Amino acid sequence: MRNNNANKSLKFKSIRAANVVDVHIQLFVSLNFAVFVSANLHIKDKFLALKKPAGNPHKWEGGY
């Protein structure tokens, strides 16, 4: 009986350790995705700022 309890305890500790590792991996993946998204938004903002067409606006039809 005692050996059975020891096995259950070891199994519980293994499952708990696996769950902790899983949570850390999920957090790491989420943080990496957040960094990726924020970097892409920054790039998008830079290109939206360049929406003004290139060239001399006085030569365009209708002016600027």
C-alpha positions as CSV (number, residue, x, y, z in Angstrom):
1,M,0.0,0.0,0.0
2,R,2.8,2.4,0.9
3,N,4.5,1.8,-2.5
4,N,1.2,2.6,-4.3
5,N,0.9,5.9,-2.4
6,A,4.5,6.7,-3.3
7,N,3.8,6.0,-7.0
8,K,0.7,8.2,-6.9
9,S,2.7,11.0,-5.2
10,L,5.4,10.8,-7.8
11,K,2.8,10.7,-10.6
12,F,1.2,13.8,-9.2
13,K,4.5,15.6,-8.9
14,S,5.3,14.7,-12.5
15,I,1.9,15.9,-13.8
16,R,2.3,19.2,-11.8
17,A,5.8,19.8,-13.2
18,A,4.5,19.1,-16.7
19,N,1.6,21.6,-16.2
20,V,4.0,24.2,-14.9
21,V,6.3,23.7,-18.0
22,D,3.2,23.9,-20.3
23,V,2.1,27.2,-18.7
24,H,5.6,28.6,-19.1
25,I,5.7,27.6,-22.8
26,Q,2.3,29.1,-23.5
27,L,3.4,32.3,-21.8
28,F,6.6,32.4,-23.9
29,V,4.7,31.8,-27.1
30,S,2.2,34.5,-26.2
31,L,4.9,37.0,-25.4
32,N,6.7,36.2,-28.7
33,F,3.5,36.8,-30.6
34,A,2.9,40.1,-28.8
35,V,6.3,41.3,-29.8
36,F,5.7,40.2,-33.4
37,V,2.4,42.0,-33.5
38,S,3.7,45.2,-32.0
39,A,6.7,45.3,-34.4
40,N,4.4,44.8,-37.3
41,L,2.1,47.6,-36.1
42,H,5.1,49.9,-35.9
43,I,6.1,49.1,-39.4
44,K,2.5,49.6,-40.6
45,D,2.3,53.0,-38.9
46,K,5.6,54.1,-40.6
47,F,4.2,53.2,-44.1
48,L,0.8,54.9,-43.4
49,A,2.8,58.0,-42.6
50,L,4.2,57.8,-46.2
51,K,0.7,57.8,-47.7
52,K,1.4,61.2,-49.3
53,P,2.4,60.5,-52.9
54,A,6.0,61.3,-54.0
55,G,6.8,64.2,-56.3
56,N,6.0,67.9,-56.6
57,P,2.4,68.5,-55.5
58,H,2.3,71.7,-57.5
59,K,2.6,69.7,-60.8
60,W,-0.4,67.5,-60.0
61,E,-3.7,68.2,-61.5
62,G,-5.7,70.2,-58.9
63,G,-2.7,71.0,-56.8
64,Y,-2.3,69.9,-53.2
